[in-house]
Amino acid sequence: MADHIHMLISIPPKYSVAQVVGFIKGKSAISIARNYMGRKKDFTSQKFWARGYHVSTVGRDEAVIRNYIRHQETEDRRIDQLNLY
């Protein structure tokens, strides 16, 4: 999505959600800065991602969540088109 990311990940119980999200946000910000912004150094005292995040457990509805994530961009475009009229 243009302004957010959907991810479906499995986190082993020995790691906290905050640890994993922090790791993903940190490493992806460094990678994006190096690959797309031409930076040779990491973000030091700068912000790339928003501070917060939303987490939910999946359980039996994993297939529904996977489908939602796969088709979210198409669905958002369809709804945006309906709002133009």
Phi and psi in degrees as GROMACS dihedral restraints (atoms count N, CA, C in turn):
[ dihedral_restraints ]
;  ai    aj    ak    al  type     phi  dphi    fc
    3     4     5     6     1   -68.6    20    10
    4     5     6     7     1   -32.2    20    10
    6     7     8     9     1  -123.8    20    10
    7     8     9    10     1     5.6    20    10
    9    10    11    12     1  -161.7    20    10
   10    11    12    13     1   169.3    20    10
   12    13    14    15     1  -126.8    20    10
   13    14    15    16     1   135.8    20    10
   15    16    17    18     1  -102.8    20    10
   16    17    18    19     1   134.5    20    10
   18    19    20    21     1  -137.9    20    10
   19    20    21    22     1   141.2    20    10
   21    22    23    24     1  -118.1    20    10
   22    23    24    25     1   107.7    20    10
   24    25    26    27     1  -130.3    20    10
   25    26    27    28     1   156.0    20    10
   27    28    29    30     1  -107.6    20    10
   28    29    30    31     1   126.9    20    10
   30    31    32    33     1  -113.6    20    10
   31    32    33    34     1   122.1    20    10
   33    34    35    36     1   -60.4    20    10
   34    35    36    37     1   147.9    20    10
   36    37    38    39     1   -59.2    20    10
   37    38    39    40     1   -22.4    20    10
   39    40    41    42     1   -74.4    20    10
   40    41    42    43     1   -12.0    20    10
   42    43    44    45     1  -108.9    20    10
   43    44    45    46     1   141.3    20    10
   45    46    47    48     1   -83.1    20    10
   46    47    48    49     1   155.9    20    10
   48    49    50    51     1   -60.0    20    10
   49    50    51    52     1   -42.6    20    10
   51    52    53    54     1   -60.1    20    10
   52    53    54    55     1   -40.1    20    10
   54    55    56    57     1   -61.5    20    10
   55    56    57    58     1   -47.3    20    10
   57    58    59    60     1   -67.0    20    10
   58    59    60    61     1   -46.1    20    10
   60    61    62    63     1   -63.1    20    10
   61    62    63    64     1   -43.2    20    10
   63    64    65    66     1   -60.0    20    10
   64    65    66    67     1   -42.2    20    10
   66    67    68    69     1   -63.3    20    10
   67    68    69    70     1   -48.2    20    10
   69    70    71    72     1   -61.8    20    10
   70    71    72    73     1   -45.6    20    10
   72    73    74    75     1   -64.8    20    10
   73    74    75    76     1   -41.9    20    10
   75    76    77    78     1   -65.3    20    10
   76    77    78    79     1   -51.2    20    10
   78    79    80    81     1   -67.0    20    10
   79    80    81    82     1   -37.1    20    10
   81    82    83    84     1   -70.2    20    10
   82    83    84    85     1   -36.0    20    10
   84    85    86    87     1   -63.6    20    10
   85    86    87    88     1   -41.5    20    10
   87    88    89    90     1   -64.1    20    10
   88    89    90    91     1   -45.8    20    10
   90    91    92    93     1   -62.7    20    10
   91    92    93    94     1   -45.0    20    10
   93    94    95    96     1   -63.7    20    10
   94    95    96    97     1   -42.2    20    10
   96    97    98    99     1   -61.5    20    10
   97    98    99   100     1   -42.3    20    10
   99   100   101   102     1   -73.3    20    10
  100   101   102   103     1   -43.1    20    10
  102   103   104   105     1   -82.3    20    10
  103   104   105   106     1   -32.4    20    10
  105   106   107   108     1  -116.9    20    10
  106   107   108   109     1   -15.6    20    10
  108   109   110   111     1  -115.1    20    10
  109   110   111   112     1     2.6    20    10
  111   112   113   114     1    68.9    20    10
  112   113   114   115     1    19.1    20    10
  114   115   116   117     1   -84.4    20    10
  115   116   117   118     1   140.4    20    10
  117   118   119   120     1   -96.8    20    10
  118   119   120   121     1   -21.0    20    10
  120   121   122   123     1  -110.0    20    10
  121   122   123   124     1   161.1    20    10
  123   124   125   126     1   -71.6    20    10
  124   125   126   127     1   168.3    20    10
  126   127   128   129     1   -71.1    20    10
  127   128   129   130     1   111.6    20    10
  129   130   131   132     1  -110.9    20    10
  130   131   132   133     1   120.1    20    10
  132   133   134   135     1    59.7    20    10
  133   134   135   136     1    27.4    20    10
  135   136   137   138     1  -123.4    20    10
  136   137   138   139     1   158.1    20    10
  138   139   140   141     1  -112.0    20    10
  139   140   141   142     1   135.1    20    10
  141   142   143   144     1  -114.3    20    10
  142   143   144   145     1   -55.5    20    10
  144   145   146   147     1   -90.2    20    10
  145   146   147   148     1   156.7    20    10
  147   148   149   150     1   -64.5    20    10
  148   149   150   151     1   158.2    20    10
  150   151   152   153     1   -69.1    20    10
  151   152   153   154     1   -37.3    20    10
  153   154   155   156     1   -94.0    20    10
  154   155   156   157     1   177.0    20    10
  156   157   158   159     1  -161.1    20    10
  157   158   159   160     1   162.3    20    10
  159   160   161   162     1  -118.3    20    10
  160   161   162   163     1   136.3    20    10
  162   163   164   165     1  -130.4    20    10
  163   164   165   166     1   141.8    20    10
  165   166   167   168     1  -144.1    20    10
  166   167   168   169     1   148.8    20    10
  168   169   170   171     1   -84.1    20    10
  169   170   171   172     1   154.7    20    10
  171   172   173   174     1  -104.5    20    10
  172   173   174   175     1   -55.9    20    10
  174   175   176   177     1    65.5    20    10
  175   176   177   178     1  -130.2    20    10
  177   178   179   180     1   -72.1    20    10
  178   179   180   181     1   -18.2    20    10
  180   181   182   183     1   -91.8    20    10
  181   182   183   184     1    23.3    20    10
  183   184   185   186     1   -58.2    20    10
  184   185   186   187     1   -41.7    20    10
  186   187   188   189     1   -63.5    20    10
  187   188   189   190     1   -38.5    20    10
  189   190   191   192     1   -65.0    20    10
  190   191   192   193     1   -43.5    20    10
  192   193   194   195     1   -65.2    20    10
  193   194   195   196     1   -43.5    20    10
  195   196   197   198     1   -58.1    20    10
  196   197   198   199     1   -45.6    20    10
  198   199   200   201     1   -62.0    20    10
  199   200   201   202     1   -43.6    20    10
  201   202   203   204     1   -58.2    20    10
  202   203   204   205     1   -47.8    20    10
  204   205   206   207     1   -63.9    20    10
  205   206   207   208     1   -44.3    20    10
  207   208   209   210     1   -61.3    20    10
  208   209   210   211     1   -36.5    20    10
  210   211   212   213     1  -107.4    20    10
  211   212   213   214     1     8.4    20    10
  213   214   215   216     1   -63.7    20    10
  214   215   216   217     1   -44.2    20    10
  216   217   218   219     1   -63.7    20    10
  217   218   219   220     1   -43.4    20    10
  219   220   221   222     1   -61.9    20    10
  220   221   222   223     1   -43.6    20    10
  222   223   224   225     1   -65.2    20    10
  223   224   225   226     1   -41.2    20    10
  225   226   227   228     1   -62.3    20    10
  226   227   228   229     1   -40.8    20    10
  228   229   230   231     1   -63.7    20    10
  229   230   231   232     1   -41.0    20    10
  231   232   233   234     1   -62.5    20    10
  232   233   234   235     1   -44.7    20    10
  234   235   236   237     1   -66.5    20    10
  235   236   237   238     1   -39.1    20    10
  237   238   239   240     1   -60.7    20    10
  238   239   240   241     1   -39.8    20    10
  240   241   242   243     1   -63.9    20    10
  241   242   243   244     1   -39.8    20    10
  243   244   245   246     1   -64.7    20    10
  244   245   246   247     1   -32.6    20    10
  246   247   248   249     1   -74.8    20    10
  247   248   249   250     1   -13.5    20    10
  249   250   251   252     1   -73.8    20    10
  250   251   252   253     1   -20.1    20    10
